[in-house]
């Protein structure tokens, strides 16, 4: 990785990255800023484009997303679904439900995305695979458990993506950061790297994104 890129890099990349072309995402960005206190958690255009591109390359019939927030990433991931394909997305915060569902409707995806409100671990147990693509972006303390629960529900050759795996650089200083979220991410990264059932790499996109391919 080139660590000497100029500060203008992010702006240049953003200007030269195409737009998914879904007006619902612009509306959702505004609404997330207006109606939540955690707009920083929004996926955003750059990573959203990346998720849409991966989904289009995989051309999945079934996607599972663990952690909806306000629905931006779900809308992006759904861009690559095959005809008749579906996306299950899991969110624990029921106060976001109305906003999420309105965003899916504005994107014309209300019949293709199924929102499940409740504890993600319980929801995963209730869902049937096989999934072609899984995206993990929820409680960092539970990443290892999410991975354990979902792995057998992913088809051979399918993919798992996990966000925030660099965790603002805290993973580089394990002796300094002992909070449960940091330790959860570090344990997850170690688990994936040691898992002989899969191939993986960490992409330094935003806060770090792991790409995992099940063998």
C-alpha positions in Angstrom: 0.0 0.0 0.0 1.3 3.5 -0.9 1.4 5.4 2.4 2.6 8.6 0.7 -0.5 9.6 -1.2 -1.3 13.3 -1.1 -4.3 14.6 0.9 -6.1 15.3 -2.3 -6.4 11.5 -3.0 -9.8 11.0 -1.5 -11.3 14.0 -3.4 -9.7 12.8 -6.7 -11.0 9.3 -6.3 -14.5 10.6 -5.4 -14.6 12.8 -8.5 -13.6 9.9 -10.7 -15.9 7.3 -9.2 -19.2 6.8 -11.1 -22.6 7.3 -9.5 -24.9 4.3 -8.9 -27.6 6.6 -10.3 -30.3 5.9 -7.7 -31.9 9.2 -6.5 -33.1 7.4 -3.4 -29.5 7.3 -2.1 -29.3 11.1 -2.2 -32.6 11.4 -0.4 -31.5 8.8 2.2 -28.2 10.6 2.8 -30.1 13.9 3.6 -32.6 12.1 5.8 -30.0 10.2 7.7 -28.3 13.5 8.6 -31.5 15.1 9.6 -33.1 12.2 11.5 -30.3 10.4 13.2 -27.4 11.2 15.5 -25.0 8.8 13.8 -24.7 10.0 10.2 -21.0 9.0 10.2 -22.2 5.4 10.1 -23.7 6.0 6.6 -21.9 3.9 3.9 -21.5 6.8 1.5 -21.0 7.0 -2.2 -17.5 5.6 -2.5 -18.0 2.4 -0.5 -21.6 2.2 -1.8 -20.3 2.1 -5.4 -17.8 -0.6 -4.3 -20.6 -2.8 -2.8 -22.7 -2.4 -5.8 -19.8 -3.3 -8.1 -19.0 -6.5 -6.1 -22.7 -7.5 -6.1 -22.8 -7.0 -9.8 -19.7 -9.2 -10.3 -21.1 -12.0 -8.0 -24.6 -11.7 -9.5 -26.2 -13.2 -6.4 -29.6 -14.7 -6.0 -29.6 -14.3 -2.2 -27.8 -11.7 -0.1 -27.7 -11.3 3.6 -26.8 -8.0 5.3 -26.1 -7.9 9.0 -26.6 -4.3 10.1 -28.9 -2.2 8.0 -28.6 1.2 9.7 -30.8 3.4 7.4 -30.5 1.1 4.3 -27.9 2.8 2.1 -25.7 -0.3 1.8 -28.7 -2.6 1.3 -29.8 -0.5 -1.7 -26.3 -0.6 -3.1 -25.9 -4.4 -2.7 -29.3 -5.0 -4.2 -28.1 -3.5 -7.5 -26.5 -6.8 -8.5 -29.3 -9.2 -7.6 -30.4 -11.6 -10.3 -34.0 -11.4 -11.5 -36.1 -12.7 -8.8 -33.3 -12.4 -6.3 -33.8 -11.2 -2.7 -31.8 -9.5 0.1 -32.4 -10.1 3.8 -31.2 -7.2 6.0 -31.0 -7.3 9.8 -31.4 -4.3 12.1 -31.9 -4.1 15.8 -33.1 -0.5 16.1 -36.8 -0.5 15.5 -36.9 3.3 15.6 -35.2 3.3 12.1 -37.8 1.0 10.5 -40.0 3.6 8.9 -37.0 5.5 7.4 -35.5 2.2 6.1 -38.8 1.0 4.5 -39.4 4.4 2.9 -35.9 4.4 1.4 -36.4 0.9 0.0 -39.7 2.0 -1.6 -38.1 5.1 -3.1 -35.5 2.9 -4.6 -38.1 0.6 -6.0 -36.7 -2.3 -4.0 -39.5 -2.9 -1.5 -40.3 -6.3 -3.1 -36.7 -7.4 -3.2 -35.4 -6.4 0.2 -36.8 -8.0 3.4 -36.1 -6.1 6.6 -35.8 -8.1 9.8 -36.0 -6.1 13.0 -34.5 -7.8 16.1 -31.3 -9.3 17.4 -29.1 -10.3 14.5 -28.0 -13.6 16.0 -31.5 -14.8 16.4 -32.5 -13.6 13.0 -29.6 -15.4 11.4 -30.7 -18.7 13.0 -34.2 -18.3 11.6 -33.0 -17.7 8.0 -32.3 -20.3 5.4 -29.4 -20.2 2.9 -27.6 -20.7 0.9 -26.5 -17.1 0.4 -24.2 -16.0 -2.4 -23.1 -12.8 -0.6 -23.0 -11.7 3.0 -22.2 -8.2 4.3 -21.3 -7.7 8.0 -21.5 -4.2 9.4 -23.1 -4.4 12.9 -22.0 -4.8 16.5 -18.2 -5.1 16.4 -18.3 -7.1 19.6 -20.2 -9.9 17.8 -18.3 -10.1 14.6 -16.8 -13.5 15.5 -20.2 -14.9 16.4 -21.8 -13.5 13.2 -19.1 -15.2 11.2 -19.6 -18.6 13.0 -23.4 -18.4 12.5 -23.4 -17.4 8.9 -20.5 -19.4 7.5 -22.5 -22.6 6.8 -25.3 -20.6 5.2 -22.9 -19.3 2.5 -22.6 -21.5 -0.6 -19.1 -22.8 -1.6 -17.5 -20.1 -3.7 -19.7 -17.4 -2.1 -18.4 -14.3 -0.4 -18.5 -12.6 3.0 -17.6 -8.9 3.3 -16.9 -7.4 6.7 -16.7 -3.6 7.3 -14.6 -1.5 9.8 -11.9 -4.2 10.2 -9.2 -1.6 10.7 -11.3 0.2 13.3 -9.7 3.7 13.0 -6.2 2.1 13.3 -6.8 0.7 16.8 -6.1 -2.8 15.5 -2.5 -1.8 15.1 -2.1 -1.2 18.8 -3.7 -4.2 20.6 -2.0 -3.4 23.9 -3.4 0.1 24.0 -7.0 -0.6 23.1 -8.8 -3.0 25.4 -12.4 -2.0 24.9 -14.8 -4.8 23.8 -15.4 -3.4 20.3 -11.7 -3.1 19.4 -11.0 -6.6 20.9 -14.0 -8.0 18.9 -12.6 -6.7 15.6 -9.1 -7.9 16.4 -10.4 -11.4 17.3 -12.4 -11.4 14.1 -9.4 -10.5 11.9 -7.3 -13.2 13.6 -10.1 -15.8 13.2 -10.6 -15.1 9.5 -6.9 -15.1 8.7 -6.5 -18.5 10.4 -9.6 -20.1 8.8 -8.5 -22.7 6.3 -12.0 -23.0 4.9 -11.8 -19.6 3.2 -9.5 -17.2 1.3 -9.4 -13.6 2.5 -7.8 -10.2 2.2 -8.2 -6.8 3.8 -8.9 -3.9 1.5 -7.9 -0.5 2.9 -11.1 1.2 1.8 -12.3 3.8 4.3 -12.1 2.0 7.7 -11.0 -1.3 6.2 -13.1 -4.0 4.4 -12.3 -7.7 4.5 -13.2 -9.8 1.4 -13.7 -13.5 2.3 -14.3 -16.3 -0.3 -15.6 -19.6 1.0 -13.7 -22.5 -0.6 
